Amino acid sequence: QDAGDAGGPKERSLLLDHAKLLGSFLVIYGHFMYYNLTGEFSEMKTWLSGADDIMWPAVHARGMVMMPLICFVSGVCSQGAVSATRLRRFLMNLVFPTMLWVFVAKPVIYDSMVTMRADTLKERVNALWTLQAFHEEWYLQALVL
């Protein structure tokens, strides 16, 4: 946890670590299920063929647990008095990477790799240059706030 804050190093919470692991698993598995159900990854649907009646309720049930869990764990991990060390870590480990992702990496690099066309890269770089490249990532922006 925060070794730089008052009181020295703190003991890790296994419950909190397991909750973070569960939240991460639910996010990844939920995206896997969702994109298979919508047909975007249809080449991977062979073993899931005919499972739509079970998978849609599982996707919705996962969402009811996942988002509150992630918000709760994030709040627990963010507790503590504001210090210069915490502020620096917040900016360097959350705000800066979020800004880099939503303004550069996703709209320019990711979009260009999805289409694998040079004209897409040129278009996205021009959008970045004119400050029009932006991809909304509500969960990252909410975490920053």
Residue frames as qw, qx, qy, qz and C-alpha x, y, z in Angstrom:
[[0.000, 0.889, 0.459, 0.000, 0.00, 0.00, 0.00],
 [0.196, 0.911, -0.077, 0.355, 1.35, 3.51, 0.73],
 [0.785, -0.217, -0.253, 0.521, 4.81, 3.16, 2.25],
 [0.337, 0.324, -0.036, 0.884, 5.55, 6.87, 1.74],
 [0.377, -0.699, -0.207, -0.571, 2.68, 8.09, 3.91],
 [0.276, -0.577, 0.527, -0.559, 2.83, 8.63, 7.65],
 [0.836, -0.250, 0.350, -0.340, 3.23, 5.47, 9.66],
 [0.200, -0.437, 0.844, 0.238, 5.56, 3.55, 7.35],
 [0.322, 0.067, -0.823, -0.464, 4.70, 0.48, 5.30],
 [0.686, -0.075, 0.305, -0.657, 1.27, -1.04, 5.78],
 [0.391, -0.049, 0.918, 0.034, 0.40, -4.71, 5.70],
 [0.307, 0.040, -0.616, -0.725, -1.37, -5.83, 2.51],
 [0.636, 0.080, 0.472, -0.605, -4.97, -6.90, 2.75],
 [0.184, -0.014, 0.935, 0.303, -5.55, -10.30, 1.15],
 [0.312, 0.618, 0.681, -0.239, -9.27, -9.57, 1.01],
 [0.225, 0.823, -0.045, -0.520, -8.62, -6.35, -0.91],
 [0.056, -0.451, 0.757, 0.470, -6.13, -8.08, -3.22],
 [0.255, 0.224, 0.934, 0.110, -8.65, -10.83, -3.96],
 [0.309, 0.748, 0.448, -0.380, -11.40, -8.27, -4.57],
 [0.145, 0.729, -0.361, -0.563, -9.15, -6.49, -7.10],
 [0.137, -0.192, 0.912, 0.336, -8.39, -9.82, -8.77],
 [0.307, 0.475, 0.816, -0.116, -12.10, -10.70, -8.95],
 [0.264, 0.805, 0.158, -0.507, -12.94, -7.27, -10.38],
 [0.057, 0.582, -0.611, -0.533, -10.26, -7.58, -13.05],
 [0.211, 0.049, 0.959, 0.183, -11.42, -11.08, -13.95],
 [0.327, 0.628, 0.646, -0.286, -15.05, -9.93, -14.24],
 [0.225, 0.770, -0.149, -0.578, -14.06, -7.07, -16.56],
 [0.027, 0.422, -0.790, -0.444, -12.00, -9.29, -18.88],
 [0.196, 0.189, 0.961, 0.047, -14.41, -12.23, -18.90],
 [0.317, 0.673, 0.482, -0.463, -17.41, -9.93, -19.35],
 [0.259, 0.682, -0.338, -0.595, -15.85, -8.30, -22.39],
 [0.057, -0.200, 0.932, 0.297, -15.02, -11.73, -23.79],
 [0.259, 0.415, 0.859, -0.154, -18.64, -12.87, -23.36],
 [0.290, 0.730, 0.227, -0.576, -20.15, -9.62, -24.66],
 [0.213, 0.609, -0.498, -0.579, -18.11, -9.49, -27.86],
 [0.083, -0.020, 0.974, 0.211, -18.80, -13.14, -28.56],
 [0.268, 0.535, 0.740, -0.308, -22.53, -12.61, -28.06],
 [0.293, 0.761, 0.051, -0.577, -22.65, -9.57, -30.34],
 [0.846, 0.451, 0.256, 0.125, -20.82, -11.49, -33.08],
 [0.132, 0.932, -0.330, -0.078, -17.79, -9.21, -33.22],
 [0.135, -0.526, 0.838, 0.042, -15.53, -12.18, -32.45],
 [0.878, 0.140, 0.022, -0.457, -17.58, -14.71, -34.39],
 [0.654, 0.411, -0.635, 0.023, -14.57, -16.88, -35.24],
 [0.083, 0.267, -0.817, 0.503, -14.24, -17.67, -31.52],
 [0.617, -0.123, 0.207, -0.749, -17.92, -18.51, -31.06],
 [0.606, 0.120, -0.738, -0.271, -17.75, -22.15, -32.08],
 [0.364, -0.107, -0.856, 0.352, -17.62, -23.59, -28.55],
 [0.137, 0.228, 0.468, -0.843, -20.13, -20.98, -27.35],
 [0.314, -0.092, -0.593, -0.735, -22.63, -21.73, -30.09],
 [0.535, -0.442, -0.649, -0.311, -26.15, -21.94, -28.68],
 [0.469, -0.309, -0.585, 0.584, -25.16, -20.54, -25.27],
 [0.004, -0.419, -0.106, -0.902, -26.82, -17.13, -25.79],
 [0.576, -0.608, -0.381, -0.391, -29.68, -17.94, -23.40],
 [0.761, -0.483, -0.264, 0.342, -27.20, -18.49, -20.58],
 [0.564, 0.072, -0.029, 0.822, -24.57, -15.92, -21.54],
 [0.041, -0.620, -0.183, -0.762, -26.77, -12.78, -21.71],
 [0.621, -0.735, -0.187, -0.196, -28.06, -13.20, -18.13],
 [0.805, -0.283, -0.100, 0.512, -24.47, -13.91, -17.04],
 [0.375, 0.374, 0.070, 0.845, -23.27, -10.68, -18.70],
 [0.291, -0.707, -0.166, -0.623, -25.98, -8.67, -16.93],
 [0.787, -0.586, -0.185, 0.048, -25.40, -10.37, -13.56],
 [0.724, -0.006, -0.085, 0.685, -21.67, -9.74, -13.86],
 [0.150, 0.548, 0.083, 0.819, -22.34, -6.04, -14.40],
 [0.533, -0.736, -0.189, -0.372, -24.39, -5.82, -11.22],
 [0.826, -0.488, -0.046, 0.279, -21.44, -7.12, -9.19],
 [0.716, 0.206, 0.061, 0.665, -18.46, -5.83, -11.15],
 [0.153, 0.680, 0.057, 0.714, -19.02, -2.06, -11.23],
 [0.537, -0.793, 0.005, -0.289, -19.97, -1.65, -7.54],
 [0.896, -0.301, 0.021, 0.326, -17.03, -3.89, -6.58],
 [0.615, 0.326, 0.048, 0.717, -14.54, -1.88, -8.63],
 [0.085, -0.775, -0.043, -0.625, -15.89, 1.45, -7.33],
 [0.728, -0.677, -0.017, -0.107, -15.78, 0.21, -3.73],
 [0.865, -0.141, 0.039, 0.480, -12.23, -1.16, -4.03],
 [0.415, 0.544, 0.057, 0.727, -11.08, 2.03, -5.72],
 [0.320, -0.816, -0.023, -0.481, -12.54, 4.10, -2.89],
 [0.840, -0.530, 0.021, 0.110, -10.93, 1.93, -0.23],
 [0.790, 0.074, 0.076, 0.604, -7.56, 2.13, -1.97],
 [0.250, 0.630, 0.093, 0.729, -7.84, 5.92, -2.28],
 [0.516, -0.820, -0.239, -0.061, -8.41, 6.60, 1.40],
 [0.687, -0.250, -0.132, 0.670, -5.94, 8.66, 3.36],
 [0.082, -0.873, -0.076, 0.475, -4.84, 12.22, 3.85],
 [0.621, 0.756, 0.013, 0.208, -3.55, 14.14, 0.85],
 [0.561, -0.638, 0.268, 0.454, 0.21, 14.45, 0.89],
 [0.215, 0.739, -0.447, -0.457, 2.79, 15.52, -1.66],
 [0.181, -0.238, 0.934, 0.196, 3.68, 11.85, -2.26],
 [0.424, 0.423, 0.782, -0.170, 0.04, 10.81, -2.77],
 [0.383, 0.801, 0.087, -0.452, -0.62, 13.76, -5.10],
 [0.086, 0.616, -0.667, -0.410, 2.47, 12.97, -7.18],
 [0.262, -0.007, 0.961, 0.085, 1.49, 9.30, -7.41],
 [0.447, 0.605, 0.562, -0.346, -2.08, 10.27, -8.36],
 [0.348, 0.800, -0.172, -0.458, -0.85, 12.50, -11.16],
 [0.073, 0.556, -0.773, -0.297, 1.87, 10.20, -12.44],
 [0.168, -0.028, 0.985, 0.006, 0.07, 6.84, -12.05],
 [0.304, 0.546, 0.760, -0.180, -3.50, 7.81, -12.95],
 [0.273, 0.831, 0.155, -0.460, -4.02, 11.26, -14.46],
 [0.046, 0.643, -0.565, -0.515, -1.07, 11.29, -16.86],
 [0.200, -0.031, 0.940, 0.275, -1.63, 7.73, -18.22],
 [0.345, 0.614, 0.669, -0.237, -5.37, 8.45, -18.58],
 [0.244, 0.825, -0.058, -0.507, -4.70, 11.61, -20.58],
 [0.062, -0.464, 0.762, 0.447, -2.12, 9.81, -22.71],
 [0.292, 0.202, 0.931, 0.085, -4.61, 6.99, -23.43],
 [0.322, 0.706, 0.586, -0.234, -7.69, 9.10, -24.24],
 [0.212, 0.882, -0.072, -0.415, -5.88, 11.80, -26.25],
 [0.153, 0.668, -0.655, -0.319, -3.07, 9.88, -28.01],
 [0.207, -0.227, 0.949, 0.065, -2.80, 6.12, -27.65],
 [0.458, 0.376, 0.785, -0.180, -6.39, 5.06, -28.27],
 [0.485, 0.766, 0.205, -0.369, -7.50, 7.61, -30.89],
 [0.300, 0.764, -0.492, -0.290, -4.27, 7.48, -32.88],
 [0.021, -0.411, 0.910, 0.058, -2.44, 4.20, -32.27],
 [0.442, 0.152, 0.844, -0.265, -5.35, 1.88, -31.48],
 [0.601, 0.625, 0.231, -0.442, -7.63, 3.19, -34.25],
 [0.356, 0.687, -0.545, -0.324, -4.78, 2.90, -36.77],
 [0.109, -0.283, 0.953, -0.005, -3.98, -0.66, -35.73],
 [0.578, 0.302, 0.649, -0.392, -7.63, -1.72, -35.99],
 [0.662, 0.681, 0.081, -0.301, -7.89, -0.72, -39.65],
 [0.690, -0.237, 0.480, 0.486, -4.20, -1.28, -40.53],
 [0.504, 0.710, 0.334, 0.362, -4.47, 1.42, -43.20],
 [0.472, -0.013, -0.053, 0.880, -1.97, 4.25, -43.69],
 [0.088, -0.515, -0.277, -0.806, -4.73, 6.76, -44.43],
 [0.606, -0.683, -0.394, -0.105, -6.30, 6.05, -41.04],
 [0.663, -0.343, -0.181, 0.641, -2.99, 6.78, -39.32],
 [0.256, 0.222, 0.156, 0.928, -2.60, 10.02, -41.28],
 [0.326, -0.629, -0.402, -0.580, -6.18, 11.05, -40.48],
 [0.686, -0.625, -0.354, 0.120, -5.77, 10.27, -36.76],
 [0.574, -0.169, -0.093, 0.796, -2.43, 12.13, -36.53],
 [0.041, 0.399, 0.243, 0.883, -4.05, 15.16, -38.17],
 [0.517, -0.680, -0.405, -0.325, -6.92, 14.94, -35.68],
 [0.702, -0.462, -0.270, 0.470, -4.37, 14.84, -32.84],
 [0.416, 0.086, 0.062, 0.903, -2.50, 17.83, -34.28],
 [0.177, -0.444, -0.248, -0.843, -5.73, 19.87, -34.41],
 [0.159, -0.097, 0.688, -0.701, -6.74, 18.74, -30.89],
 [0.711, 0.018, -0.131, -0.691, -9.70, 16.75, -32.21],
 [0.620, 0.096, -0.779, 0.001, -8.44, 13.29, -31.27],
 [0.336, -0.294, 0.599, -0.665, -10.22, 12.06, -28.18],
 [0.558, -0.179, -0.775, -0.238, -11.80, 8.79, -27.10],
 [0.542, -0.530, 0.201, -0.621, -14.10, 8.81, -24.15],
 [0.551, 0.000, -0.807, 0.212, -13.23, 6.32, -21.44],
 [0.474, -0.676, -0.122, -0.551, -15.84, 7.03, -18.77],
 [0.864, -0.434, -0.229, 0.117, -14.38, 4.65, -16.19],
 [0.646, 0.060, -0.156, 0.745, -10.91, 6.22, -16.32],
 [0.006, 0.519, 0.036, 0.854, -12.30, 9.73, -16.22],
 [0.655, -0.630, -0.213, -0.359, -14.56, 8.82, -13.30],
 [0.842, -0.272, -0.253, 0.391, -11.60, 7.33, -11.45],
 [0.409, 0.280, -0.105, 0.862, -9.61, 10.54, -11.91],
 [0.300, -0.595, -0.087, -0.741, -12.50, 12.58, -10.52]]
